[in-house]
């Protein structure tokens, strides 16, 4: 534990803490007063908590003398004789403000009152603790502050709201001390006043309450004029600016950063009167308008202002004639920038500056009520600000809305009637004979369908589409899907005409159609109510359905011709019961195959579609790409030509014609298809006959050997010059023991000597060459096991005709030859045997070497002992 402080020291510290010193305080520094003003010096005692009042004594010390008793709060005979008379007159007064505070008041201060003032309090304590007196210096200066109202420029104290005005006052001070002036402008309206704008003793401008915005916008300014003039400028006078204006000037002095006001003087400058603006608004009292028509109200303005003022007009509507009650809402508004704010059914316009119109379109019963016109006049200020100078509300205008039931008839007409299936059908539902329809009416339509039945059958109508008062269209079950597909189109072409269009009319659409036109009116809650329905007479949509007929006739204009000539065939088309047909043509040929029991092979050569676009189908003769032409001679006649015909072109030629009907403009629908009679191309020639055979000197080879296959062509009949013959030769192989797999192309050589060899997955190579005029050699280099199978060649002969053109003969094929690839047993086992023998020899020698080393170094002693034992046994046996 630490040591405790001695007991006497603790008692001394405790007594010091409980003892509080008394301090008397007066204002710090010096006080400056002007001759003739009142001097107030406060004095108080701090740290005083007694229940009774504290007594104070005041003494005065002039320069060069001692303190003289001035006044006391508890001793009547304390003051000196010099000050008793002033105390009795009340020029010197002591006022207690609290038990521990008092103020010394000296009225009408004179230069003789300049000096030091001491405030003291008598002490009744046993010991003196603290400060019981304090002194303050007072300086008295002469009154050198002069304040006067300055001359006021035009337009004078009486002006209109929005006009500018200026007020001036002058202030100066010739004090021996360095003083500063502060100035404040006030406006008085009866007993109340407001501060407008002030200039502080520190040279700062401060707007009064309510004038901050006008000061920032430059509407209210305070400027200095000369050395002692102060000007208050208001650019746009308001009604609140009316009153008496006063200029208040105060004189300040500062010592060591502390400011004190010496004196204050005020002067009444002028009384400003704002003349009220005369403004009246008038609207016609009673107005009657039919529902559905337009309501036109005029607001006439009367005012005595002709300067730069702009009106803002607002139209109100109410159910009651009292515009002050809650509930009126704004219909339209024109602001001071001439911007109109209105709804789509309202329009606000003005013919001149004193006449404003409100136009209500499509009047309904909800528009019946009372209309008010509110007008406000605005004047522009600084920085694009605006000030309201006057406003007025017109008397209510009572508007009554009358209703007349619409009178009209409905007529349904079929503007487009279908003659065939898929034709366009268009129905037109028109509103006619519109009578006394003065109300705001919206017409909508409903479309219905009814099947044609016998008169004694009960027929129900099916809804196709219905349009509500808000223009929403709903489809019936019959038309929903077709409307979504765009086949049914419901539209409104004009205000009095509704259309229903069927893009592709089917046989199921045949029947009776009628429309129902409904009249709707709009309610206050924006809902629509149906007022009347008018039915049209039904219109029947029907046509007799017949099957489409399409006939195509082909003919050959030219007689029989030989190979190399041009083949021409025309196809004439006729149709019936097909709407606006267009034709597409396909030229096809039937050619016999090698097996007479099989049907003819049909090939598509060239086609021409309904848009006259030509396309080559299966025409694969690269040397005759432009050898076939299909063209349209007339709308129903087509011509096919084939140039430089070949023997291989023999066959039956036909025209396949398809009739197309237009659907939805750019689309087409297939209506019918027909095939023409055949035109035969048959070449009766006595030319040579070609045969092909395959020969090999070694049909069985060992793997790795060369395979040689000869394709030998023989010619029978008329002898031909070798230069008049050419061949396309192709080699095929079926890699199986039978012909059950698809043949694989190995290599080909065309009549121009160009060789094409197919890529294969194994290493053996292929080569194809012509060894003589009628022999072609295929060689397989480095044969492998995969090269076995059936090999044959395909030959297409070409013969030059007397006209010099090459004619392609029928393709011929040789009989297959089977090629076997064997394995060389000796060569197959030679290398494995040599490798096995070599490895065995090396392993045997290595085993002998290891055994010898082990017996020589590791088992030498054991071997000797073993030998001795054996010798012993031998000796024993000998014995």
DAQUI-V632829 format. One record per residue. OMEGA is omega as a letter, one per 40 degrees, with the letter a starting at -180 (* if undefined). NEAR is the number of other ideal C-beta (glycine too) atoms within 12 Angstrom. D_CENTER is the distance of its C-alpha to the mean C-alpha in whole Angstrom. Layout:
omega = (OMEGA OMEGA)
near = (NEAR NEAR)
d_center = (D_CENTER D_CENTER)
This chain:
omega = (i a i i i a i i i i i i a i i i a a i a i a i a i a i i a i a i i i i i a i i i i i a i i i i a i a a a i a a i i i a i i a i i a a i a a a i a a a a a a a i a a a a a i i a i a i i a i i i i i i a a a i i i i a i a i i i i i i a i a i a i i a i a i i i i i a a a i a i a i i a a i a a a a a a i a i a i i e i a a a i i a i i i a i a i i a i a i a i i i a i i i a a i i i a i a a a i i i a a a i a i i i a i a i i i a a a a i i a i i i i a i a i i a a a a i a i a i a i a i i i i i i i a a i a a i a a i a i i i i a i i a a a i a i i a a i a i i i a i i a i i a i i a a a i a i a a i a i a i a i a a i a i i i a a i i a i a i i i i i i a a a a a a i i i i a i a a i a a i i i a i a i a a i i i a i i i a a a a a i a i a i a i a i i i a a a a i i a i i a i a i i i i i a i i a i i a i a i a i a a i a i a i i a i a i a a a a i a i a a i i i a i i i i i a i a i a i i a a i a a i a i a i a i a a i i a i i i a a i i a i i i i i i i i i a i i i a i a i a a a a a a i i i a a i a i a i a a a a a i a i a i a i a i i i i a a a i i a i i a i a i a a a a i i a a i a a i i a i i a i a i a i i a i a i a i a a i i i a a a a a a a i a i a i a i i a a a i a i i i a i a i a i a i i a a i a a i a a a a a i a i a i i a a a i a a i i i a a i a a i a a a a a i i a i a i a a a i a a a a a i i i a i a i i i i a i i a a i i a i i a i a i i i a i a i a a a i a a a i a i a i a a i a i a a i a i a i a a i i a i i a i a a i i i i i a i a a i a i i a i a i i i i i i a i a i i i i i a i a i i a i i i a i i a i i a a i i a a i a a i i a i a a a a i a a i a i a a a i a i a i a i a i a a a i i a i i a i a i a i a i a i i i i a i a i a a i i i i a i a a i i a i i a a i a a a a i i i a a i i i i i a a i i i i i a i i a i a a a a a a a a a i i i a i i i a i i a i a i i i i *)
near = (3 4 5 8 12 10 10 10 12 13 13 14 14 13 14 13 10 11 17 17 19 29 21 33 28 35 25 17 19 26 35 35 38 38 25 22 29 27 37 27 40 29 40 26 37 22 18 27 12 17 8 12 19 32 29 42 34 45 31 35 23 23 15 7 14 14 20 24 26 40 41 27 32 20 16 13 13 24 26 25 14 18 28 20 13 25 27 14 13 16 22 35 25 33 21 22 20 18 19 28 26 34 27 41 30 37 20 22 34 25 20 19 37 26 32 29 43 31 40 31 37 21 21 14 16 7 11 15 17 21 21 27 27 30 27 31 26 37 30 32 31 25 26 22 35 20 32 21 28 25 17 23 18 12 19 19 25 19 31 33 36 35 30 29 36 33 42 30 38 28 39 22 33 18 26 17 23 17 32 26 39 35 45 35 48 30 37 23 20 10 7 12 21 26 27 40 37 31 32 19 26 15 15 14 26 23 27 24 16 17 29 17 20 30 29 17 22 21 33 42 28 35 20 22 20 13 11 23 24 38 31 46 28 38 26 36 37 37 25 23 40 27 29 27 39 31 40 34 37 30 37 30 30 21 20 10 9 15 20 29 27 40 35 26 32 25 28 24 36 31 23 37 23 29 23 23 34 19 31 22 37 24 36 23 17 17 28 20 33 28 34 33 26 24 39 27 42 28 39 28 37 21 27 18 27 13 20 20 33 29 41 36 46 35 45 37 34 27 22 17 23 16 29 14 14 11 17 25 21 24 35 37 28 34 21 27 15 18 14 24 19 24 21 10 22 32 25 34 22 26 14 12 21 23 24 35 28 43 28 36 23 29 35 36 23 25 39 27 31 33 43 38 44 37 41 29 39 33 32 23 27 22 15 13 22 27 36 29 40 34 27 31 30 33 23 32 36 24 37 21 29 23 28 23 20 32 19 25 21 35 26 34 24 31 21 20 23 30 21 30 30 31 31 32 35 29 42 31 45 28 35 20 16 24 17 17 28 24 31 36 38 31 39 36 43 35 44 32 35 24 24 20 13 8 7 6 10 10 17 14 23 25 25 38 37 27 31 20 25 17 19 14 27 20 26 22 14 26 32 19 13 27 25 11 15 18 29 34 29 34 22 25 20 13 14 24 25 38 29 45 34 38 27 30 35 23 20 19 36 25 29 27 43 32 42 31 39 30 34 30 35 29 19 18 9 14 15 25 25 26 30 27 21 33 21 31 18 26 31 22 34 21 23 12 19 15 14 26 18 32 24 35 24 32 22 28 19 19 10 15 22 25 32 27 24 26 37 29 41 31 42 27 36 24 29 18 21 35 28 22 31 29 43 35 45 35 46 33 35 25 28 22 16 14 9 8 8 10 11 22 18 23 27 24 37 37 29 32 23 29 17 18 15 24 20 24 22 19 27 16 24 13 21 27 14 16 27 36 26 38 21 26 23 14 17 24 25 38 29 42 28 36 22 29 36 34 31 31 35 28 30 27 41 31 43 36 42 30 34 29 31 25 26 20 11 8 17 25 26 24 31 29 25 32 26 33 21 27 31 23 33 22 27 13 21 9 27 26 19 35 23 35 25 35 26 30 16 21 23 18 30 22 27 21 27 25 39 29 43 31 44 30 37 20 26 14 15 15 11 25 13 16 11 23 28 30 36 36 45 34 44 31 36 24 28 17 14 11 19 11 14 12 23 24 24 38 33 28 31 23 26 16 16 14 23 19 23 19 12 20 11 19 16 28 22 34 24 34 22 29 21 14 18 26 25 38 30 42 29 37 21 23 33 26 20 20 37 28 34 32 42 33 42 33 39 31 34 32 37 23 24 14 16 11 24 30 36 35 36 30 24 30 27 31 19 29 32 26 39 23 28 21 19 16 12 12 16 14 14 13 13 14 15 14 13 14 15 14 14 14 14 14 14 14 14 14 14 14 14 15 15 14 14 15 17 12 12 13 15 14 12 13 16 13 13 15 14 14 14 14 14 14 13 12 11 10 9 8 7)
d_center = (82 82 85 84 85 89 89 90 87 85 87 86 82 82 84 82 79 80 82 79 80 80 78 79 76 76 73 73 73 75 75 75 76 77 80 80 77 77 77 76 76 75 77 76 77 75 76 78 77 81 81 83 83 83 85 85 87 86 88 88 89 89 89 93 94 94 91 93 92 89 88 88 87 90 93 94 97 94 93 96 98 95 92 94 94 90 90 92 90 86 85 85 83 82 80 79 75 76 78 78 76 78 77 80 80 82 81 82 82 85 85 88 85 84 84 84 83 84 83 85 85 89 89 91 89 92 90 88 85 82 82 84 83 81 81 79 80 79 79 80 79 80 77 76 72 72 70 70 67 67 67 64 62 61 60 62 61 60 57 54 51 48 51 52 55 57 59 62 64 66 67 69 71 75 75 77 74 71 69 65 64 61 60 59 58 58 58 60 60 63 63 60 58 55 55 53 53 55 56 57 60 58 56 53 51 50 49 50 48 46 46 44 41 44 45 42 41 44 45 48 50 53 55 59 61 64 66 66 64 60 58 56 53 51 49 48 50 49 51 51 53 56 59 62 61 63 63 63 65 65 67 66 68 67 69 67 64 65 65 67 67 71 70 68 69 67 68 66 65 64 63 60 59 56 57 54 52 53 50 50 48 49 48 50 51 51 49 48 46 45 42 40 41 40 41 42 43 44 44 47 48 51 51 54 51 51 49 46 44 41 41 38 38 37 38 38 39 41 44 47 48 48 45 46 45 42 40 39 35 34 33 33 33 34 34 36 33 33 30 30 28 29 27 27 30 32 33 35 36 40 42 44 44 46 45 41 40 38 37 36 35 36 38 39 41 39 39 43 44 45 43 43 42 42 42 42 43 42 43 41 42 41 37 36 37 39 42 43 46 47 45 47 46 47 49 48 47 48 46 47 45 47 46 48 47 46 48 47 48 46 47 45 46 45 44 44 46 46 49 48 46 42 43 40 41 40 41 41 41 42 43 46 49 46 49 49 45 45 42 38 38 35 37 35 37 38 39 42 44 48 50 53 56 59 60 62 59 56 53 50 46 43 40 37 35 35 32 32 32 29 28 27 29 31 32 36 37 38 35 32 32 33 31 28 29 29 33 33 31 32 31 32 33 35 35 38 38 36 36 36 36 37 36 39 42 44 47 46 44 48 49 48 45 45 42 42 41 40 40 37 37 35 36 35 33 30 32 34 38 39 43 44 44 46 47 47 50 49 49 50 48 51 52 55 54 56 55 54 57 56 59 59 63 63 66 67 68 71 74 74 73 74 71 70 69 66 65 64 63 61 60 60 57 58 56 56 54 51 48 47 48 47 49 48 51 52 55 57 60 63 65 67 67 70 71 73 72 68 66 65 62 59 57 54 54 52 50 48 45 45 42 45 44 47 47 49 50 52 54 55 58 56 59 59 55 55 58 57 55 54 53 53 56 55 53 55 57 56 58 58 60 61 63 66 66 67 70 67 65 68 66 65 62 60 57 55 53 50 49 45 44 41 38 35 36 35 36 39 41 45 48 51 52 56 58 61 64 65 66 68 69 72 74 78 79 82 80 80 79 78 78 76 78 77 80 80 83 82 80 80 79 79 76 75 77 76 76 77 76 77 76 79 78 81 82 84 85 85 85 82 82 80 78 77 75 72 71 67 68 66 67 66 67 67 67 69 72 71 69 67 64 62 63 62 62 63 64 64 66 65 68 67 67 64 64 61 61 59 58 59 59 63 65 67 67 67 69 69 72 74 78 79 79 79 78 75 75 72 73 71 72 72 72 70 71 67 69 71 71 72 71 71 70 69 70 69 71 71 74 74 75 78 75 73 70 70 70 68 70 70 69 71 71 74 75 74 76 76 76 77 76 78 78 81 83 85 82 80 82 84 81 81 84 85 82 84 87 86 84 87 90 87 87 91 92 89 91 94 94 92 95 97 96 96 99 100 99 98 100 104 106 105 106 109 110 109 112 115 114 115 118 119 119 120 123 124 124 126 128)
